[in-house]
């Protein structure tokens, strides 16, 4: 039996469309989404505006949180 996915309470602080030029003369609109989740500092993810949907945003934020939680901070005394 598969383990149920953990749920994360997320607050989206801002969504902003930003025009970038990945190639000379080629404009691309990217959606920048800044969010915060309990126990984590704010973070901004981005995706193409044409590909954005609320479900894709939620999936991208979940994946980002899970990757961040895998990382272990390094501590030492100097």
PyMOL Python script that loads the backbone (N, CA, C, O; Angstrom):
from pymol import cmd

cmd.read_pdbstr("""\
ATOM      1  N   UNK A   1       0.833  -1.174   0.000  1.00  0.00           N
ATOM      2  CA  UNK A   1       0.000   0.000   0.000  1.00  0.00           C
ATOM      3  C   UNK A   1       0.880   1.241   0.000  1.00  0.00           C
ATOM      4  O   UNK A   1       1.824   1.336   0.785  1.00  0.00           O
ATOM      5  N   UNK A   2       0.580   2.182  -0.868  1.00  0.00           N
ATOM      6  CA  UNK A   2       1.433   3.353  -0.976  1.00  0.00           C
ATOM      7  C   UNK A   2       1.160   4.341   0.153  1.00  0.00           C
ATOM      8  O   UNK A   2       0.038   4.480   0.640  1.00  0.00           O
ATOM      9  N   UNK A   3       2.219   5.008   0.539  1.00  0.00           N
ATOM     10  CA  UNK A   3       2.148   5.985   1.607  1.00  0.00           C
ATOM     11  C   UNK A   3       1.472   7.258   1.084  1.00  0.00           C
ATOM     12  O   UNK A   3       1.829   7.729   0.005  1.00  0.00           O
ATOM     13  N   UNK A   4       0.511   7.825   1.815  1.00  0.00           N
ATOM     14  CA  UNK A   4      -0.137   9.049   1.330  1.00  0.00           C
ATOM     15  C   UNK A   4       0.868  10.200   1.275  1.00  0.00           C
ATOM     16  O   UNK A   4       1.763  10.301   2.114  1.00  0.00           O
ATOM     17  N   UNK A   5       0.703  11.058   0.280  1.00  0.00           N
ATOM     18  CA  UNK A   5       1.615  12.189   0.127  1.00  0.00           C
ATOM     19  C   UNK A   5       1.423  13.163   1.280  1.00  0.00           C
ATOM     20  O   UNK A   5       0.303  13.441   1.709  1.00  0.00           O
ATOM     21  N   UNK A   6       2.536  13.666   1.760  1.00  0.00           N
ATOM     22  CA  UNK A   6       2.461  14.671   2.815  1.00  0.00           C
ATOM     23  C   UNK A   6       1.907  15.969   2.231  1.00  0.00           C
ATOM     24  O   UNK A   6       2.182  16.314   1.082  1.00  0.00           O
ATOM     25  N   UNK A   7       1.134  16.672   3.028  1.00  0.00           N
ATOM     26  CA  UNK A   7       0.582  17.944   2.579  1.00  0.00           C
ATOM     27  C   UNK A   7       1.385  19.074   3.195  1.00  0.00           C
ATOM     28  O   UNK A   7       1.824  18.978   4.341  1.00  0.00           O
ATOM     29  N   UNK A   8       1.578  20.142   2.440  1.00  0.00           N
ATOM     30  CA  UNK A   8       2.310  21.316   2.888  1.00  0.00           C
ATOM     31  C   UNK A   8       1.403  22.534   2.787  1.00  0.00           C
ATOM     32  O   UNK A   8       0.752  22.749   1.764  1.00  0.00           O
ATOM     33  N   UNK A   9       1.360  23.331   3.851  1.00  0.00           N
ATOM     34  CA  UNK A   9       0.618  24.584   3.801  1.00  0.00           C
ATOM     35  C   UNK A   9       1.516  25.631   3.164  1.00  0.00           C
ATOM     36  O   UNK A   9       2.602  25.927   3.663  1.00  0.00           O
ATOM     37  N   UNK A  10       1.052  26.179   2.068  1.00  0.00           N
ATOM     38  CA  UNK A  10       1.851  27.124   1.278  1.00  0.00           C
ATOM     39  C   UNK A  10       1.086  28.436   1.159  1.00  0.00           C
ATOM     40  O   UNK A  10      -0.131  28.446   0.973  1.00  0.00           O
ATOM     41  N   UNK A  11       1.806  29.526   1.266  1.00  0.00           N
ATOM     42  CA  UNK A  11       1.251  30.847   0.995  1.00  0.00           C
ATOM     43  C   UNK A  11       1.985  31.422  -0.198  1.00  0.00           C
ATOM     44  O   UNK A  11       3.206  31.577  -0.170  1.00  0.00           O
ATOM     45  N   UNK A  12       1.240  31.738  -1.247  1.00  0.00           N
ATOM     46  CA  UNK A  12       1.845  32.383  -2.420  1.00  0.00           C
ATOM     47  C   UNK A  12       1.902  33.869  -2.111  1.00  0.00           C
ATOM     48  O   UNK A  12       0.875  34.517  -1.911  1.00  0.00           O
ATOM     49  N   UNK A  13       3.117  34.397  -2.074  1.00  0.00           N
ATOM     50  CA  UNK A  13       3.320  35.802  -1.744  1.00  0.00           C
ATOM     51  C   UNK A  13       3.158  36.702  -2.958  1.00  0.00           C
ATOM     52  O   UNK A  13       2.729  37.849  -2.835  1.00  0.00           O
ATOM     53  N   UNK A  14       3.502  36.178  -4.137  1.00  0.00           N
ATOM     54  CA  UNK A  14       3.463  37.012  -5.332  1.00  0.00           C
ATOM     55  C   UNK A  14       3.534  36.145  -6.588  1.00  0.00           C
ATOM     56  O   UNK A  14       4.219  35.123  -6.624  1.00  0.00           O
ATOM     57  N   UNK A  15       2.813  36.583  -7.605  1.00  0.00           N
ATOM     58  CA  UNK A  15       2.938  36.016  -8.950  1.00  0.00           C
ATOM     59  C   UNK A  15       3.227  37.184  -9.873  1.00  0.00           C
ATOM     60  O   UNK A  15       2.504  38.181  -9.868  1.00  0.00           O
ATOM     61  N   UNK A  16       4.276  37.064 -10.658  1.00  0.00           N
ATOM     62  CA  UNK A  16       4.660  38.168 -11.523  1.00  0.00           C
ATOM     63  C   UNK A  16       5.096  37.641 -12.881  1.00  0.00           C
ATOM     64  O   UNK A  16       5.868  36.686 -12.969  1.00  0.00           O
ATOM     65  N   UNK A  17       4.594  38.274 -13.946  1.00  0.00           N
ATOM     66  CA  UNK A  17       5.021  37.919 -15.296  1.00  0.00           C
ATOM     67  C   UNK A  17       6.224  38.776 -15.657  1.00  0.00           C
ATOM     68  O   UNK A  17       6.190  39.999 -15.521  1.00  0.00           O
ATOM     69  N   UNK A  18       7.283  38.126 -16.116  1.00  0.00           N
ATOM     70  CA  UNK A  18       8.514  38.821 -16.483  1.00  0.00           C
ATOM     71  C   UNK A  18       8.890  38.403 -17.896  1.00  0.00           C
ATOM     72  O   UNK A  18       8.926  37.215 -18.219  1.00  0.00           O
ATOM     73  N   UNK A  19       9.167  39.382 -18.722  1.00  0.00           N
ATOM     74  CA  UNK A  19       9.591  39.115 -20.094  1.00  0.00           C
ATOM     75  C   UNK A  19      11.103  38.955 -20.115  1.00  0.00           C
ATOM     76  O   UNK A  19      11.838  39.824 -19.646  1.00  0.00           O
ATOM     77  N   UNK A  20      11.555  37.844 -20.660  1.00  0.00           N
ATOM     78  CA  UNK A  20      12.992  37.587 -20.821  1.00  0.00           C
ATOM     79  C   UNK A  20      13.284  37.386 -22.301  1.00  0.00           C
ATOM     80  O   UNK A  20      12.372  37.189 -23.104  1.00  0.00           O
ATOM     81  N   UNK A  21      14.535  37.435 -22.645  1.00  0.00           N
ATOM     82  CA  UNK A  21      14.970  37.244 -24.025  1.00  0.00           C
ATOM     83  C   UNK A  21      16.048  36.161 -24.050  1.00  0.00           C
ATOM     84  O   UNK A  21      17.239  36.471 -24.015  1.00  0.00           O
ATOM     85  N   UNK A  22      15.635  34.886 -24.110  1.00  0.00           N
ATOM     86  CA  UNK A  22      16.615  33.798 -24.107  1.00  0.00           C
ATOM     87  C   UNK A  22      17.498  33.806 -25.355  1.00  0.00           C
ATOM     88  O   UNK A  22      18.628  33.319 -25.324  1.00  0.00           O
ATOM     89  N   UNK A  23      16.982  34.356 -26.445  1.00  0.00           N
ATOM     90  CA  UNK A  23      17.748  34.524 -27.677  1.00  0.00           C
ATOM     91  C   UNK A  23      17.500  35.936 -28.174  1.00  0.00           C
ATOM     92  O   UNK A  23      16.442  36.511 -27.919  1.00  0.00           O
ATOM     93  N   UNK A  24      18.435  36.478 -28.857  1.00  0.00           N
ATOM     94  CA  UNK A  24      18.315  37.830 -29.374  1.00  0.00           C
ATOM     95  C   UNK A  24      17.049  37.960 -30.222  1.00  0.00           C
ATOM     96  O   UNK A  24      16.877  37.233 -31.200  1.00  0.00           O
ATOM     97  N   UNK A  25      16.170  38.880 -29.848  1.00  0.00           N
ATOM     98  CA  UNK A  25      14.950  39.125 -30.593  1.00  0.00           C
ATOM     99  C   UNK A  25      13.812  38.151 -30.310  1.00  0.00           C
ATOM    100  O   UNK A  25      12.749  38.248 -30.924  1.00  0.00           O
ATOM    101  N   UNK A  26      14.022  37.211 -29.385  1.00  0.00           N
ATOM    102  CA  UNK A  26      12.984  36.232 -29.057  1.00  0.00           C
ATOM    103  C   UNK A  26      12.529  36.481 -27.622  1.00  0.00           C
ATOM    104  O   UNK A  26      13.251  36.187 -26.669  1.00  0.00           O
ATOM    105  N   UNK A  27      11.333  37.022 -27.485  1.00  0.00           N
ATOM    106  CA  UNK A  27      10.798  37.305 -26.155  1.00  0.00           C
ATOM    107  C   UNK A  27      10.081  36.069 -25.613  1.00  0.00           C
ATOM    108  O   UNK A  27       9.473  35.296 -26.353  1.00  0.00           O
ATOM    109  N   UNK A  28      10.176  35.920 -24.308  1.00  0.00           N
ATOM    110  CA  UNK A  28       9.541  34.797 -23.632  1.00  0.00           C
ATOM    111  C   UNK A  28       8.983  35.331 -22.312  1.00  0.00           C
ATOM    112  O   UNK A  28       9.707  35.966 -21.545  1.00  0.00           O
ATOM    113  N   UNK A  29       7.726  35.082 -22.049  1.00  0.00           N
ATOM    114  CA  UNK A  29       7.129  35.543 -20.791  1.00  0.00           C
ATOM    115  C   UNK A  29       7.137  34.395 -19.802  1.00  0.00           C
ATOM    116  O   UNK A  29       6.585  33.323 -20.052  1.00  0.00           O
ATOM    117  N   UNK A  30       7.779  34.650 -18.670  1.00  0.00           N
ATOM    118  CA  UNK A  30       7.872  33.651 -17.609  1.00  0.00           C
ATOM    119  C   UNK A  30       7.098  34.140 -16.402  1.00  0.00           C
ATOM    120  O   UNK A  30       7.119  35.327 -16.078  1.00  0.00           O
ATOM    121  N   UNK A  31       6.420  33.229 -15.746  1.00  0.00           N
ATOM    122  CA  UNK A  31       5.682  33.548 -14.531  1.00  0.00           C
ATOM    123  C   UNK A  31       6.568  33.179 -13.347  1.00  0.00           C
ATOM    124  O   UNK A  31       6.975  32.027 -13.199  1.00  0.00           O
ATOM    125  N   UNK A  32       6.862  34.172 -12.503  1.00  0.00           N
ATOM    126  CA  UNK A  32       7.636  33.956 -11.291  1.00  0.00           C
ATOM    127  C   UNK A  32       6.661  33.883 -10.126  1.00  0.00           C
ATOM    128  O   UNK A  32       5.847  34.787  -9.934  1.00  0.00           O
ATOM    129  N   UNK A  33       6.744  32.813  -9.354  1.00  0.00           N
ATOM    130  CA  UNK A  33       5.840  32.581  -8.238  1.00  0.00           C
ATOM    131  C   UNK A  33       6.678  32.502  -6.966  1.00  0.00           C
ATOM    132  O   UNK A  33       7.506  31.605  -6.808  1.00  0.00           O
ATOM    133  N   UNK A  34       6.451  33.449  -6.067  1.00  0.00           N
ATOM    134  CA  UNK A  34       7.162  33.451  -4.791  1.00  0.00           C
ATOM    135  C   UNK A  34       6.224  32.894  -3.735  1.00  0.00           C
ATOM    136  O   UNK A  34       5.091  33.352  -3.586  1.00  0.00           O
ATOM    137  N   UNK A  35       6.711  31.902  -3.007  1.00  0.00           N
ATOM    138  CA  UNK A  35       5.884  31.244  -1.996  1.00  0.00           C
ATOM    139  C   UNK A  35       6.683  31.035  -0.727  1.00  0.00           C
ATOM    140  O   UNK A  35       7.909  31.136  -0.723  1.00  0.00           O
ATOM    141  N   UNK A  36       5.973  30.743   0.349  1.00  0.00           N
ATOM    142  CA  UNK A  36       6.605  30.375   1.603  1.00  0.00           C
ATOM    143  C   UNK A  36       5.832  29.188   2.168  1.00  0.00           C
ATOM    144  O   UNK A  36       4.607  29.117   2.063  1.00  0.00           O
ATOM    145  N   UNK A  37       6.572  28.260   2.770  1.00  0.00           N
ATOM    146  CA  UNK A  37       5.971  27.099   3.428  1.00  0.00           C
ATOM    147  C   UNK A  37       6.535  27.027   4.840  1.00  0.00           C
ATOM    148  O   UNK A  37       7.646  27.489   5.098  1.00  0.00           O
ATOM    149  N   UNK A  38       5.771  26.452   5.739  1.00  0.00           N
ATOM    150  CA  UNK A  38       6.175  26.375   7.148  1.00  0.00           C
ATOM    151  C   UNK A  38       7.569  25.783   7.302  1.00  0.00           C
ATOM    152  O   UNK A  38       7.865  24.716   6.763  1.00  0.00           O
ATOM    153  N   UNK A  39       8.421  26.486   8.043  1.00  0.00           N
ATOM    154  CA  UNK A  39       9.763  25.994   8.315  1.00  0.00           C
ATOM    155  C   UNK A  39      10.773  26.247   7.219  1.00  0.00           C
ATOM    156  O   UNK A  39      11.938  25.875   7.358  1.00  0.00           O
ATOM    157  N   UNK A  40      10.354  26.871   6.135  1.00  0.00           N
ATOM    158  CA  UNK A  40      11.259  27.145   5.022  1.00  0.00           C
ATOM    159  C   UNK A  40      11.234  28.635   4.689  1.00  0.00           C
ATOM    160  O   UNK A  40      10.193  29.278   4.823  1.00  0.00           O
ATOM    161  N   UNK A  41      12.365  29.189   4.257  1.00  0.00           N
ATOM    162  CA  UNK A  41      12.359  30.591   3.852  1.00  0.00           C
ATOM    163  C   UNK A  41      11.618  30.755   2.524  1.00  0.00           C
ATOM    164  O   UNK A  41      11.410  29.771   1.814  1.00  0.00           O
ATOM    165  N   UNK A  42      11.219  31.974   2.181  1.00  0.00           N
ATOM    166  CA  UNK A  42      10.542  32.201   0.899  1.00  0.00           C
ATOM    167  C   UNK A  42      11.418  31.750  -0.269  1.00  0.00           C
ATOM    168  O   UNK A  42      12.646  31.747  -0.187  1.00  0.00           O
ATOM    169  N   UNK A  43      10.756  31.375  -1.346  1.00  0.00           N
ATOM    170  CA  UNK A  43      11.477  30.909  -2.535  1.00  0.00           C
ATOM    171  C   UNK A  43      10.658  31.279  -3.754  1.00  0.00           C
ATOM    172  O   UNK A  43       9.430  31.345  -3.693  1.00  0.00           O
ATOM    173  N   UNK A  44      11.341  31.520  -4.859  1.00  0.00           N
ATOM    174  CA  UNK A  44      10.675  31.836  -6.120  1.00  0.00           C
ATOM    175  C   UNK A  44      10.957  30.737  -7.127  1.00  0.00           C
ATOM    176  O   UNK A  44      12.107  30.362  -7.356  1.00  0.00           O
ATOM    177  N   UNK A  45       9.890  30.228  -7.724  1.00  0.00           N
ATOM    178  CA  UNK A  45      10.021  29.284  -8.828  1.00  0.00           C
ATOM    179  C   UNK A  45       9.514  29.991 -10.076  1.00  0.00           C
ATOM    180  O   UNK A  45       8.862  31.031  -9.984  1.00  0.00           O
ATOM    181  N   UNK A  46       9.810  29.435 -11.229  1.00  0.00           N
ATOM    182  CA  UNK A  46       9.350  30.053 -12.464  1.00  0.00           C
ATOM    183  C   UNK A  46       8.962  29.012 -13.486  1.00  0.00           C
ATOM    184  O   UNK A  46       9.463  27.887 -13.479  1.00  0.00           O
ATOM    185  N   UNK A  47       8.052  29.412 -14.372  1.00  0.00           N
ATOM    186  CA  UNK A  47       7.631  28.556 -15.472  1.00  0.00           C
ATOM    187  C   UNK A  47       7.161  29.447 -16.601  1.00  0.00           C
ATOM    188  O   UNK A  47       6.859  30.623 -16.394  1.00  0.00           O
ATOM    189  N   UNK A  48       7.102  28.890 -17.782  1.00  0.00           N
ATOM    190  CA  UNK A  48       6.604  29.667 -18.909  1.00  0.00           C
ATOM    191  C   UNK A  48       5.146  30.031 -18.678  1.00  0.00           C
ATOM    192  O   UNK A  48       4.355  29.206 -18.223  1.00  0.00           O
ATOM    193  N   UNK A  49       4.797  31.273 -18.995  1.00  0.00           N
ATOM    194  CA  UNK A  49       3.429  31.724 -18.771  1.00  0.00           C
ATOM    195  C   UNK A  49       2.431  30.884 -19.573  1.00  0.00           C
ATOM    196  O   UNK A  49       1.342  30.578 -19.087  1.00  0.00           O
ATOM    197  N   UNK A  50       2.804  30.514 -20.795  1.00  0.00           N
ATOM    198  CA  UNK A  50       1.921  29.710 -21.649  1.00  0.00           C
ATOM    199  C   UNK A  50       1.637  28.330 -21.059  1.00  0.00           C
ATOM    200  O   UNK A  50       0.612  27.719 -21.361  1.00  0.00           O
ATOM    201  N   UNK A  51       2.543  27.846 -20.223  1.00  0.00           N
ATOM    202  CA  UNK A  51       2.392  26.512 -19.637  1.00  0.00           C
ATOM    203  C   UNK A  51       1.804  26.554 -18.230  1.00  0.00           C
ATOM    204  O   UNK A  51       1.554  25.506 -17.635  1.00  0.00           O
ATOM    205  N   UNK A  52       1.578  27.758 -17.689  1.00  0.00           N
ATOM    206  CA  UNK A  52       1.106  27.899 -16.319  1.00  0.00           C
ATOM    207  C   UNK A  52      -0.351  27.478 -16.168  1.00  0.00           C
ATOM    208  O   UNK A  52      -1.196  27.806 -17.002  1.00  0.00           O
ATOM    209  N   UNK A  53      -0.628  26.758 -15.108  1.00  0.00           N
ATOM    210  CA  UNK A  53      -1.987  26.499 -14.625  1.00  0.00           C
ATOM    211  C   UNK A  53      -1.842  26.342 -13.120  1.00  0.00           C
ATOM    212  O   UNK A  53      -0.746  26.074 -12.627  1.00  0.00           O
ATOM    213  N   UNK A  54      -2.920  26.505 -12.399  1.00  0.00           N
ATOM    214  CA  UNK A  54      -2.844  26.389 -10.949  1.00  0.00           C
ATOM    215  C   UNK A  54      -2.370  24.999 -10.538  1.00  0.00           C
ATOM    216  O   UNK A  54      -1.598  24.865  -9.588  1.00  0.00           O
ATOM    217  N   UNK A  55      -2.821  23.969 -11.239  1.00  0.00           N
ATOM    218  CA  UNK A  55      -2.393  22.610 -10.907  1.00  0.00           C
ATOM    219  C   UNK A  55      -0.898  22.425 -11.162  1.00  0.00           C
ATOM    220  O   UNK A  55      -0.209  21.798 -10.357  1.00  0.00           O
ATOM    221  N   UNK A  56      -0.387  22.964 -12.276  1.00  0.00           N
ATOM    222  CA  UNK A  56       1.051  22.856 -12.558  1.00  0.00           C
ATOM    223  C   UNK A  56       1.859  23.645 -11.540  1.00  0.00           C
ATOM    224  O   UNK A  56       2.951  23.231 -11.150  1.00  0.00           O
ATOM    225  N   UNK A  57       1.320  24.788 -11.108  1.00  0.00           N
ATOM    226  CA  UNK A  57       1.997  25.579 -10.079  1.00  0.00           C
ATOM    227  C   UNK A  57       2.098  24.775  -8.786  1.00  0.00           C
ATOM    228  O   UNK A  57       3.162  24.714  -8.171  1.00  0.00           O
ATOM    229  N   UNK A  58       0.995  24.163  -8.378  1.00  0.00           N
ATOM    230  CA  UNK A  58       0.989  23.370  -7.145  1.00  0.00           C
ATOM    231  C   UNK A  58       1.978  22.207  -7.230  1.00  0.00           C
ATOM    232  O   UNK A  58       2.693  21.920  -6.271  1.00  0.00           O
ATOM    233  N   UNK A  59       2.011  21.545  -8.381  1.00  0.00           N
ATOM    234  CA  UNK A  59       2.939  20.432  -8.573  1.00  0.00           C
ATOM    235  C   UNK A  59       4.382  20.911  -8.509  1.00  0.00           C
ATOM    236  O   UNK A  59       5.224  20.265  -7.885  1.00  0.00           O
ATOM    237  N   UNK A  60       4.675  22.038  -9.149  1.00  0.00           N
ATOM    238  CA  UNK A  60       6.033  22.579  -9.148  1.00  0.00           C
ATOM    239  C   UNK A  60       6.454  22.988  -7.740  1.00  0.00           C
ATOM    240  O   UNK A  60       7.598  22.761  -7.348  1.00  0.00           O
ATOM    241  N   UNK A  61       5.539  23.591  -6.974  1.00  0.00           N
ATOM    242  CA  UNK A  61       5.860  23.986  -5.601  1.00  0.00           C
ATOM    243  C   UNK A  61       6.081  22.750  -4.743  1.00  0.00           C
ATOM    244  O   UNK A  61       7.028  22.713  -3.957  1.00  0.00           O
ATOM    245  N   UNK A  62       5.229  21.735  -4.875  1.00  0.00           N
ATOM    246  CA  UNK A  62       5.409  20.487  -4.114  1.00  0.00           C
ATOM    247  C   UNK A  62       6.776  19.869  -4.418  1.00  0.00           C
ATOM    248  O   UNK A  62       7.503  19.491  -3.500  1.00  0.00           O
ATOM    249  N   UNK A  63       7.126  19.767  -5.696  1.00  0.00           N
ATOM    250  CA  UNK A  63       8.417  19.189  -6.085  1.00  0.00           C
ATOM    251  C   UNK A  63       9.573  20.007  -5.513  1.00  0.00           C
ATOM    252  O   UNK A  63      10.568  19.446  -5.053  1.00  0.00           O
ATOM    253  N   UNK A  64       9.440  21.341  -5.542  1.00  0.00           N
ATOM    254  CA  UNK A  64      10.481  22.211  -5.015  1.00  0.00           C
ATOM    255  C   UNK A  64      10.643  22.010  -3.508  1.00  0.00           C
ATOM    256  O   UNK A  64      11.766  21.905  -3.013  1.00  0.00           O
ATOM    257  N   UNK A  65       9.538  21.958  -2.785  1.00  0.00           N
ATOM    258  CA  UNK A  65       9.592  21.743  -1.336  1.00  0.00           C
ATOM    259  C   UNK A  65      10.247  20.400  -1.024  1.00  0.00           C
ATOM    260  O   UNK A  65      11.109  20.326  -0.148  1.00  0.00           O
ATOM    261  N   UNK A  66       9.855  19.353  -1.718  1.00  0.00           N
ATOM    262  CA  UNK A  66      10.416  18.032  -1.450  1.00  0.00           C
ATOM    263  C   UNK A  66      11.915  17.986  -1.734  1.00  0.00           C
ATOM    264  O   UNK A  66      12.660  17.325  -1.011  1.00  0.00           O
ATOM    265  N   UNK A  67      12.362  18.677  -2.775  1.00  0.00           N
ATOM    266  CA  UNK A  67      13.800  18.744  -3.059  1.00  0.00           C
ATOM    267  C   UNK A  67      14.524  19.522  -1.957  1.00  0.00           C
ATOM    268  O   UNK A  67      15.617  19.142  -1.537  1.00  0.00           O
ATOM    269  N   UNK A  68      13.916  20.601  -1.498  1.00  0.00           N
ATOM    270  CA  UNK A  68      14.534  21.405  -0.437  1.00  0.00           C
ATOM    271  C   UNK A  68      14.635  20.623   0.863  1.00  0.00           C
ATOM    272  O   UNK A  68      15.623  20.750   1.586  1.00  0.00           O
ATOM    273  N   UNK A  69      13.631  19.819   1.166  1.00  0.00           N
ATOM    274  CA  UNK A  69      13.645  19.050   2.409  1.00  0.00           C
ATOM    275  C   UNK A  69      14.661  17.913   2.381  1.00  0.00           C
ATOM    276  O   UNK A  69      15.089  17.445   3.436  1.00  0.00           O
ATOM    277  N   UNK A  70      15.051  17.468   1.201  1.00  0.00           N
ATOM    278  CA  UNK A  70      16.075  16.417   1.085  1.00  0.00           C
ATOM    279  C   UNK A  70      17.450  16.944   1.471  1.00  0.00           C
ATOM    280  O   UNK A  70      18.280  16.200   1.992  1.00  0.00           O
ATOM    281  N   UNK A  71      17.688  18.221   1.217  1.00  0.00           N
ATOM    282  CA  UNK A  71      18.994  18.828   1.497  1.00  0.00           C
ATOM    283  C   UNK A  71      19.199  18.928   3.007  1.00  0.00           C
ATOM    284  O   UNK A  71      18.280  19.287   3.743  1.00  0.00           O
ATOM    285  N   UNK A  72      20.367  18.619   3.445  1.00  0.00           N
ATOM    286  CA  UNK A  72      20.696  18.711   4.859  1.00  0.00           C
ATOM    287  C   UNK A  72      21.730  19.824   5.060  1.00  0.00           C
ATOM    288  O   UNK A  72      22.802  19.796   4.454  1.00  0.00           O
ATOM    289  N   UNK A  73      21.410  20.786   5.898  1.00  0.00           N
ATOM    290  CA  UNK A  73      22.379  21.854   6.137  1.00  0.00           C
ATOM    291  C   UNK A  73      23.628  21.305   6.816  1.00  0.00           C
ATOM    292  O   UNK A  73      23.576  20.326   7.561  1.00  0.00           O
ATOM    293  N   UNK A  74      24.728  21.949   6.544  1.00  0.00           N
ATOM    294  CA  UNK A  74      26.000  21.540   7.138  1.00  0.00           C
ATOM    295  C   UNK A  74      26.310  22.469   8.305  1.00  0.00           C
ATOM    296  O   UNK A  74      26.224  23.691   8.176  1.00  0.00           O
ATOM    297  N   UNK A  75      26.669  21.884   9.440  1.00  0.00           N
ATOM    298  CA  UNK A  75      27.005  22.666  10.629  1.00  0.00           C
ATOM    299  C   UNK A  75      28.376  22.277  11.108  1.00  0.00           C
ATOM    300  O   UNK A  75      28.754  21.107  11.051  1.00  0.00           O
ATOM    301  N   UNK A  76      29.129  23.256  11.584  1.00  0.00           N
ATOM    302  CA  UNK A  76      30.425  22.993  12.168  1.00  0.00           C
ATOM    303  C   UNK A  76      30.828  24.171  13.023  1.00  0.00           C
ATOM    304  O   UNK A  76      30.253  25.254  12.913  1.00  0.00           O
ATOM    305  N   UNK A  77      31.811  23.964  13.869  1.00  0.00           N
ATOM    306  CA  UNK A  77      32.317  25.010  14.761  1.00  0.00           C
ATOM    307  C   UNK A  77      33.635  25.523  14.222  1.00  0.00           C
ATOM    308  O   UNK A  77      34.502  24.753  13.806  1.00  0.00           O
ATOM    309  N   UNK A  78      33.770  26.844  14.237  1.00  0.00           N
ATOM    310  CA  UNK A  78      35.040  27.436  13.774  1.00  0.00           C
ATOM    311  C   UNK A  78      35.666  28.251  14.885  1.00  0.00           C
ATOM    312  O   UNK A  78      36.737  28.829  14.698  1.00  0.00           O
TER     313      UNK A  78
END
""", "prot")
cmd.dss("prot")
cmd.show_as("cartoon", "prot")
cmd.util.cbc("prot")
cmd.orient("prot")
